[in-house]
Amino acid sequence: MRVRTMLEVVELMQPAAVELFGDDADIEVGPDVVIDNREATEGALFVAIPGERVDGHDFAAAAVEAGARGVLGMRTTAAEVPHVLVEDSIAGMSWLARGIVREERARGMVSIGITGSSGKTSTKDLMAQVFEAAGPTVAPAGSQNNEVGVPLTACRVDADTRYLISEMGARGKGHIAWLTSLVGLDVGVCLNVGRAHVGEFGGVEATAIAKSEIVADLAPDGWAVLNADDPNVAGMASVTKARIAWFGEGELRGGDLRVSARNVTMNVLSQPSFDLVAEDGDGERSARVTLGVIGRHQVPNSLAAAAAALAVGLDIELVAGALSAAQQRSSWRMELTPRPDGVLVLNDSYNANPDSVAAALVTAVELAHGTRREHPGARVVAVLGDMLELGPLAEELHEETGRLAADLGVSEIVAVGDLAGQTVAGATAEGITARTADRDEVVASLTLNPGDVVLIKGSRGVGLETVAAELAGQGGAAK
């Protein structure tokens, strides 16, 4: 946020119930708003959030020692600076974010939100790099997509910001509606509706209803950017008053803007290239995109990012150039490490659901097609952790994933977690080698040769990033 006095902070948060405690209402805070005392900078506003294990109020003094000049919290602390007191710290930060964004949107800033069952963070990273090519852009670091991350990101907006990008996750109905109320979207993007978190939502249909909230409240002059290739997303056109920008690889019809990919090719590292094509009332235009990120699934992700940018008036050559220059920004998502011994380690361990696992398996198999040019016997080994939050469908979906891996051409599966047996059962039923293992046993149990591709994929709670790090650090001189 722009540097403001504590009194101005209180005014921004109206009509929330707030109280300013302290004698110096004119003390200035900003530009940073932080929730971790270790990230406090000179002038920062520290938001004290009580948690299950620690209470941020206990660290307010440390934040002030590091440079913070004000505290937003639920009670006064030992920190000798002005306090903005609220009933709930997260709600208070949300009201602050709402005030900041409202003010900057009135000055011309464009607010873009993105959701989907899978691919949100990768697409957000691509989108951020496209908009950064056009002007100052604020976007989340990593996966800050919940009731804490969205307002925390929005608080980074200042008078120079031209574009705010918000990633929005949900655990149920109403969550995305709340997040969109904070940042007042001009553009709402929905990538897909899949089976991630079906245990929480109660099914794909319920998931689609929750995800549709990202476009439901857009103004008529806003933009709903929708995946025409996903029927559950395409149906969201009926719940929005906004203009429609379709993206997809099939035949696109209707809407105010259509963004597609033609002549898609893949290189040996599974990096796609394609002709980016945009059609609207002014005709058709195109530009070539050569992606540096990995995986065939990055094509629709790129189309979503491009559609949002083109909808708000960015030039197609600028968009194509920015996509071609874009790099992977968030950790543990399609991170490819070629080892000195010729083994490729594909770390996609940040999170997992049936659809994202399928995309990762396809990418690993594509990579092996490339390595077999030099190493004809190269194999794909998939280290698969449990996919969490799938409810009563969990066992069935893990078996389905094991079968899919076999059908795609995976050579060996090592499954980790409480549902590892179901993954193994599905794989062995299709005739491939599969076994269970404890996480700490995985690396020592693998026999790898030059050209082999090892995929590491699982839900965040399984913690397979440690396996990926150990694998990536191994490998001596190439054989």
N, C-alpha and C positions, 0 to 999 in steps of 0.2 A: 504494500500500500504506500501511498504518498506519506511523507512525514506529516504527522498531525499532533495537535495537542490532545491530552487525555479527555478534555471536554468535548473536542470534536469527535473523538472515538465514541463517546457516549451518544452524541447526537446521531452518528451514523447508524447506531444500533437500534434506534427507535423503529417501531413501537415496543420493542422488548423491554421488560421490566429490569432496569439496571440502576445501580447506585454508585456514585463516585466517592470513594473513600480516600481521604488524604487532602493535605492543604494546598498542594500545587497543581491546580487543574490546568495550568498553562504549560506544564512540562511536556516536551515533544517526544513522541515515540515513532518508531519506524526507521527504515522502510520494512524491516523484517518482522513477521509474526511467527513465533516458534512455539512448539509444544515440548521440546527437549532442551533442557538447560545447557547441554553440551553444544547445541547449535546456536546459542544466543550470540548476537552480534551487538556492536555498539548502537544503542538506541532502540533495541528490539522491544516488542511487546510480548511478554511471556504468558501463554495460556496454560493455566494449571488444571490438568485433567486428572481426576481420581480414577485409579484403575484397580484391577483385582489384586495385583501384587504390590504396586507402589502408588503413592499419591503425589501427583505433580506439585501440590501445594508445599510439600516438604522440600522441594528443590528450587523454590522461587528465589531464595536468598542466593543460591549458587548461580542462578541465571542472572541476577542483578550484579553479582560479582564479575560475571563474564561480560557485562555491558548493558543488560536489559534495563529499561528505565520505567517500565510499567508492568503491572500484572493484571490479567483478566482471570478471575476465579470465583469460587463459591464462598470463600471466607478470606479474611485477612491473614497475612503470613508474617514471618519475621523479616521479610524484605522491606526495607525502609524507602519505598517508592509508592506513588499513587496506585490504588487498586480500583478496577471496575468490577463490581460484585454483581453476580447473576445467580439465578436458581440452579442453572445447569451450565457447566463450562462449555460443553460441545455445542449446546443450543446457542449460547452466547457468542461463540466464535462463528456460528452459522449466521447469526444476525449481523455480525460485523462484515462477513463476506458478502451478504446480500446488499448491505449498504454500499460497500466499495464497488461492487459490480454494477449496481444500479446507477451510481454516479458516473462511472466510466462508459457505460453503454450510452448514456445520455450525451457523452462527448464523441460518440462514433465507434467505440470498440465493438467488435463482432464476437458473439459468444457461441461456441460450437460444443455440442455434447455427443458422446459416442457410447453405445452399449452393444451387447451381443453376448451369446453364450460362450463363444470362444473367439480369440483373436483381438480382443479389445486393446490390450497393451501394445501389441505389435503394430496394429493399425494406428493407434494414437501416436506412436513414435514416428511412423511414416508421415502422418498428417502434420505433426509438429514441425518436421523438417521442411515440408512443403510451405506451410504458412510462414515459417521463419525466413524463407527466401523472399517473402513479400513485405515483411515488417516485423516489429517486435512482438513476440509471441510468448505467452505463458502456458505451459502444459505440465501435467503431473510428472514427477520423478517416479519411475517404477510403476507400481499399481496402486496409486493413491485414489481409489475409486469408491470409497464408502463415506459414511456420515462424518468422518474426521478428515479424510484425504481430500474430498471435494472442496469444502470450505477453506482448508489450509492452503490448497493450491490457489483458490480464488483470492485469498488475501495477498498474494504476490503481485496482483495487478496494480499498475500505477498509471500515471497520466500519459506515459509513452506507449502503453500497451495497445496494440491494434487488434490482436486476436487472443482470446482465451479458449483453451481446449480443455474440456472436462471429461474424464473417463468415469462411467457410471455403472457400478455393479448393483446387484439387488439380491436380497434373500427372501423377498416376498412382495406382495402387492402393496403399492403405495411408497416403496422406498425410492424408486426413480422419480416419482412425482415430487417427493420432498426435495431431492437433489436438484431437479430442474427449477424448483421455486427459488433456489438460492442464486442461480446464475442466469436466469431469464434468457433461455436459448433463442438464438436467431436461426440456428441450424441444428437439427437433431438427426443423428445417424444410427441406424440399426443394421448390424452386420448379419446376424443369423439368430435363429432360435433352435437350440439343440437340447441335448439331454444332460447338460451340466446342471447340478443341483436339483434334479427332478425330485429328489427326496424332500427338499425344502419347499419347492413350489407346489408339488402335488401332481406334476405331469407337464408335458410339453405345451398343452393348450393354456394352462395357467401361467406358464413361463411367458408365452407370447403376449398374454394380457398385461403382465407386469412390464415387459420390455416395451410395449406400445406406449407406455407413459412418456417416453422420450419425445414423441411427436404429438401427443394428444393436445398439449396446450400451446403449440406454436401459433403465432399470429398468421393471418392470411398472407402477409408478405414475407413470412419465413420460409425455410426450406426443410422438407422431410426427405432425407437421403436414404433410400430403401433398396435392399437387395432383391432384385426381380427374380433371381434364381431360387429364392427360398419362399415357398408359398406362405409360411407363417409370417414372414416379414412383409411380403407383398400385400397381404391382407390389411396391414396397418394403414394403407392409403385411405381406408374408409373411416379412420378415426381422427384424421387431421384436417385442418382447414388450410394448411400451408401448401405452397407449391411443391410438386413432386420432382425429385431428381432420382431417376432409376439408375442403378449400376448392375452389371452382370455380364456374363459371357454368352448367354443365349440371345435370342432375338428380342430386342427391346421395343416396346410400343407405348404410346401415350406419354403422359407426364409433360413437364415443362423442359426437362433436360434428360438426355440419355447418354450414359458413359459406359463404354464397353472396351473389351480387349480383343484384338484380331491378330492372327499370325503369331500365336504364342510358341516360343521355343525355349528349351532348357539347355544349359551348358553342363559340363561334367560335374560341377559343384552344386547342381540343382538350383541354379540362379536363373529366374525367368527373364525373358525379353518379350516385348509385345508392342503392337501399335495401339496407343491410347487414342480412342475415337470418341469425340463428343458431338452430339446432335441436338439442336434446338431450333427455334424459329428462324435463326439466321443461317441455317444450313449445317454442313458437316465439316469438321476440322480434325486433324490428327497429328500425333507426334510419337516418335519412337521412344520407348522406355527400356532401359537395360538395368535391371535391379541388381544390387549388391547383396541383398538379404537372401536367405536360403529358403527354398520350398515352393512348390507349386501353389500352395494355399496363399502365398503372398500376392498372387495376382488379384483375387477379389479384395484382399486387404488394400492393395494399392488403388484399385478402382474406387473403393469407398472414400479413401483420402482424396483422390483426384476429384470425385464428384462434389465433395464438400467445398473444395477450393474453387472449382469452376463455377459452382452455384453462386458464390459471392463475388464473382467477377475476375478471378485470377486468370492470367494468360496460359493457354495450354502448353506453350513451349516452356514457360517458367515451371509449370507443374511437372512436366515430363523430365526436365533437367533436375529438379529437386528430388524427384523419386529415384532417378538414376544415381544420384550422389548420396542418397540416404544410407545410413548405417544402422546396424542393430544397436539400440541404446540400453535396453533393459536386460539385466542379468538373467542367465539360465533359461533363455528363450532362443532356441535354434542356434546356440553357440557352437561353432564347428572348430575343433582343434585337430589339425593334422600332426600326429606324433612323428618323431624322427624315425621310428621303426615302420612307418607306412600305414599305421592304423589311424582311422578317422574316428574321433569321439564327438558325437552329436549330443550336446547337453540341452535338453528341453525340460529340465526337471522342476521348473517353477510351479507348475500346476498341471492337472490332467482331468479330462472328462472323455467320454467315448469319442466325441467328434475330434477333439484336439489330438488324442492318441492316434486315431486313424490318419490324420494329416501328417503326424510325425513319422509314423510307420511308412507311409508312401514316400516321404522325403528320404528316409534312410535307405529304402530300396533303390530309389533313383540315384543316390550317391554311390551305391554299390555297382550300379550299371556303369558308372564312370570309372571306378577304380578297376573294374575287370578288364579294361583295355590294356592295363599293364600287369594286373594280377588276376588271371582268369578264374582262379579258385576263391576269390574274395567272397566272404560271407557277411550276412547281416545278423548281428546279435542284439536282441532287444532286452534291456533291463527295465522291467515294467513294475512300478509300484502301484499300490491300490489307488483306485479312483474313488474319492470320498464323496459323501453327500448324495448318494444315488438311491437311498431309501430301499424299498422292497424290491427294486429292480437290480440291486447291486450284483447279486450272484449271476443272474442271467447276462448282464452286460459285461461282466468280466470274462465269462465263458465266450461271449460273442467276440470280444477283443482278441482272445487267444486264437479263435478260428480265423479271424480276419488277418492276423499276423501271418498265419500259415498260408492263407490264400494269396497274400501279397508276395510271398517268397522269402519271408524271414527264415533264417536257418536255425536259430536257437533262441529260446526265451528263458530268461532268469526272472522269476516273479518274486516280489517282496511284499509282505504285508499279510493281514488277516485273510484276505480274499485271494491270495496267491494260488491256492489250490484250484480255484475256479478258472483262473487264467490258464494254468497248466493243463487242466482237463480239456478246455477248448482247443488248445494247441495240439496236444497229443492225439486228440480225436481226429485231427487232420494230418497226423503222421509226421510232425516235426519234433525235434528234441526240445524238451521243456522241463524245468525243474524249479523248485522253490529254494530260497536262500534267505538267511538273515542279512540285513543290510551290510553289516560289517564283514561278512564272508564273501560278498559278491566278487570283488576285484581279484582276490587270491584264487577264486574258483574258475576264472576265465582263462582259456587258452586262445590267444589271438595271433594272427599272422598278417603280414603286409597286405594292405588293401581291404582288410576287414573294416566294417562300419559298426560301431557300437552306439546304439541309441539308449539314452537314459531319460525315462519319462515316468512321472508319478505325481500324485497330488502333493501339495506343499507339506502336509502333515507327515508324509513318509520320510522326507528329508534325504532324497536321493542326490541332492547337490554334493554331498560329501563323497558319494561314489564317483560322480562325474569329475570332481576335483582330483581324486586319487588316480583315476584312469588317465586324465589329461596329463598328469605329472609323470606318468610312467613312460616307458619306451626308450630304449637306448639307441644305439646306432642301428640304422636300417639294415635288415637282413639281406 
